[in-house]
Every structure is written in structure tokens, then in C-alpha cells.
């Protein structure tokens, strides 16, 4: 297959290559949601927002903006001797203002956080050091930890809960996307070379 056949394979190669090289921060736009972002005084609704580096799981439908996330995380004091599970819990907790579901649990200027989430944060982070002090020595349990952060600890259907799958999904998605792109590009490149010969 010469001439046109090779050209068609080349075009198909380019069409497959483009999605593989597009930035992972690129966001597919969806229709705006009508759920209010109560943290921001109902002045905005959730929408797609690229570049949410520390809160990327909300990129497809976020109440926050990239600059707000950057500001919050740049002002955070570091955790020392924190496990990956602890860092993930704290990271997730800090992204509450990005959640499109905040209208359920952000009431009267406070995050209504699930007691189970608070206990899980405490359990994961009690041996970590924050501002020179071990978290387990500063707080007696998860409830005291969350209340000190100005959260209201509740047991209800509508409370801010931890979703650990957002961290696992991001890693496996990136790896599977790269493998799929590599295999597709290899197949097209091999076919293109064979047709040229």
C-alpha cells in the first residue's frame, strides 16, 4: 500500500497522537451545574476548572478556582513524619471548598464534616508533626482535631466525607493512559513504516 494508504495511516497516527499529548490539566467542558457553591455565598456554581493541582479530582466540576487552591496550599505549614495516608487525608480535607456538593454540608459558615472522616484523619495522622508538635499529643481524638480546624463534626447523611479512591484513581488513570497511548502510537508507527517499505 503506497501513496494514499501511507498518508491515511499517517493522518490516523496524528489523530491518535493528539489526545496522548494534550496536557493532563486539559478539561472537557460540561454544562454548568445549578448547585450553589455555598462556601462562596452562593455567588457561583460548580463548573470545570483546569489546573487544580492539589484538588484535581474536582477539575470536571469544581466550586473553586486554580488560584484559590494555590493560595490555600502555599500557606500551609508542612507535616513532618506523615504517612502517605495522612497526607492524602489532609489534602482531601483542605479541598473541601472545591466540592460541588458543598451545598449539602457547608452551612452557617462551617463545614459539617463526618465524624468518621475526623476519626480517620486522626488515626492516620496522630504520629505526624505539625508546627513542631505531634498531632496525637495536641488533640485527644478526631473530633477535637476537626473542631479546632473550625469544622462542625456531625453524624448525618449530608456531611463532608473522605473518598480515598480519588488518589488511587488518579495514579492508575495516568498509568493506563500512558500505556494505551504508547501501544497505539507503536502500532500506527509500525504499520506506517511497513507500508513505506
Helices and strands as residue ranges (DSSP letters): H 3-21, G 38-40, G 53-58, H 66-74, E 79-80, H 84-94, G 96-98, H 102-105, E 106-107, E 110-114, H 115-125, E 129-130, E 133-134, H 135-138, H 142-148, E 152-154, H 165-196
